[in-house]
């Protein structure tokens, strides 16, 4: 499983809705579960013209704006506290991801502009399911199956 998808599942915010209650099938009456990663809030803010789509040009403008917002001391690199403050403001907190080490791939405790851009562009590409070069709202949602109740498995017997 792709680490980004695993991170999405672990760090995501669960959204629940109800399927139609017409009783057509037992599967149709189960709740629908969807996951959205915290980075979606940032990507949605990139939609400058309000057409509900994020183009490559809007991505580039968003990258410029977000890096400038994060780089408070304007030294061209993000220190851990700068990233933390940016994450809290833009992504809703550090508990949801993406995480600092998602950006700081060489683990030198500094996120360069190149590292920042590479991570955001990679996430953009991951969301772009139809490979159109633009993101629509539907590409941000990941549907997942309903959690199954635990099964009654035999417990291992203690060794004598």
N, C-alpha and C positions, 0 to 999 in steps of 0.2 A: 504494500500500500504506500502510495506517495506520502512523504512526510508532511507535505503541505496539506493534503487532504486529512491526514490524521490530526494535524494541528488544528485544522478547521473544525473537525468534529469535537476535539477536546476543548478548544477555546471559544467555541461558538456560543451564540445566544440562541436558545431554542424558541421557536415560534410555533404555537399550536393553533390549529383551526379545526373546524369540524367538517367532515365530508357531508354530502347531502344525506338527509335522513329518510330517503324514500324507501329504504330497505331492499333495494334491488339485489344486493349481495352482501354477505357478511363483511367482505373486504372493503366494500364501498362505505360501510357505516363506521369503520375504524377511523380514529382521528388521524389527520394528516400532520406529519411532523416535518418541519423544515429547519434548516440551520443557516445562519448567516454569520460570517466572521466580522469582527470589529472593523476591519479595513474597509468594509462596504460603506461605512459612514464617511470615510475619507473620499472614496471614489465617487460617491453620490455628490459630494461637494465640488467635484471637478466639472460637473455639468453646467458650464457657464451660460449656455443659451437656453436652458430649460426644456430641451427637446427629449428628455428622458433617455439620452444616449451619451456615452462618453467617448469622444473620438480621440485619435492619436494626438491631434493638436491640443485638445483639452487636457489630455494626460500630461503633455510636456509643460503646459502652463501650470497645471496643478503641482507637478514636481518642483518647479521653480518656487511657487508660493509656499509649499509645505516645508521645503528645505530651509527657506529664508525664515519661516516661522519657528522652526526647530533650532536653528543656529543663532541663538540669542546674542552671542558675543561676536558674530560675523567673522569667525576665523576659518570658515570653510570646512569645518569638521564638527561632528556632534560628540560631545562628551557624554558619559552615562547619565548625568543629571539633566542635560539638555534633552536627551532622548526620552527620559522618564517624564519630564514636564510636557513635552510634545505629545507623547502617548496618552497621558492623562487628559489633555485638552482635546485632542483630535480623535483618538480611538476609544475614549471612554474609560481609560485606565489600563494599567499594565497587566491585569489579570486575564484579559481577553486576547491578547496577541494582536498583531504580530509582535514578537518579542525582540529585544535588543540584539540577541545573538542571531536572529534571522537576518539582520542587516550586517552585523559585524562578523562576517564569515572568517576573517583571519584572526579573530579573537585578540585584537590588539588594544581593545578598550576604547577605540575611536571609530566612529562611522564617518567615512569620507562621503563626499557628494556622489562619487562613482558607486560606492556600496549602497547608498540610499536609493539612487536611481535604479540600480540593477535589481534590487529587491522589489521595488514598487512595479517596475516593468514586468518582472517575472510573475507577480501576482496578477497584473492586468492580463497577461497572456494566459495564465491558468483559468481565469474567469471567462475568457473569450472562447466559449465552446464552439461557436460557428466559424471561428477564425476569420471574422469579418474586419478585424482591426478596430472595432468599436464595441463597447459594452452596453448592453441593454439591461433593464432592471431584472428581467427574468433570468439572466445569466448569473445573478448574485445568489439565487436561492438554490439550495441543495436539499432535495427531498430525501428523507430517510424512512426506513421501515419502522413500524411501531415496535417498541421494546417488547420482548417476549418475557412472560413470567418465568421465574427460575424453575428448572426441572427437578424432579425428585431423583437424584442420582444416588446410587448406593455409596455410603461413606466408607472409606478404607478402614479396615479393622486394625487396631493396634497390634504391633508385633508382640509375641509372648516373651 
